[in-house]
C-alpha cells in the first residue's frame, strides 16, 4: 500500500513537471518575424545587379566635406550653448 502511494506521488510530480507546449511556446517570435518582414520594402532588391545612379566622385566629395564641416560647426555651437558662453551679437 505504501509503495503504491509513493508511486502515485512520484507520477504526480513527474506529470506536474512535464510540459505539453503552451500556446506561447508554439507562437514564440512570430510577431517579431512578421514585423521584420513588414519593414522590408522590396524583398527582391538584393537580387538586382544594376548599378546605383548617383553623383560623380568629385561632386560627392564636395558634398560630403561640406556636410562634415556643417556638422562640426553645429556641434561646436551646441557645446558653447551647453557651457553658457555663447555670445549673441
N, C-alpha and C positions, 0 to 999 in steps of 0.2 A: 504494500500500500504506500509506504513512504517513498519507495523508488518511483512509483507511478506519479506521485505528486511532484517529486523532483523533476521527473522527465517532462511533465506538463509545464512546470515553471520554466524550465530551460527552453522548451519550444516557444513558450510565450515571449520570453526575452528575445529569442532569435527572430521571431516574426515581427516584434516591435522595432527591431533594429534594421530590418530589411527595407529596401527601397523599391518601389514599383515604378519610379519615374513619374514625377509630377508634371502638370501642365507647364510649369515654369521651366523645368528641365528640357522638355520637348521643344519649347519655343525660345530658348535662351539665345539671344543675339540676333533674332530675326529683325527687330526694329532697327538695330544698328546697320545690318546689311542692307535693309530697304532704304535707309537714309543715305547711305553711301551711294547706292545705285541711283537714287534720285538726283544726287549732286553732279553726276557725270552728264555733261551737256551733250556730248557726242561720243558714244561708246566706240564707234569705228574710227575715231580720229587717229589712233595710234597706227592704223594700217595705211594711212595716207603717206605717200613718199614725196609729194610735191614740195618744192622749196617754199619757204615763207617769204612773202614780199615785204620789204621794209625800206629803211633809209640806207643810203650808201654809207660806207665806213667813216669817211671824214665828217659827214653831216652828223651821224650818230655820235661820233666822238665829241663834237662841239656841244651837242645837246646834253650829253652825259656830264661833261665838265661843268656846264652852266648849272645843271641840276645840283651837282655836288657842292658847288660854290654857294648856291642859294640855301642849301640845307645847312652848311656851316654857318652862314650869316644868321639864319633863323635860330640855330642852336645857341649862338653867342648872345643874341637878343634875349632869348628865354633865360639864359644864365644871369644876365645883367638884371632882368626883371626880378628873378628869384632872390638875388642878393640885395636888391633895393638900391642899386647905384645907377639906375637908368636915368639919364638926364634928358629931359624933354625940352626942346628949343621952341 
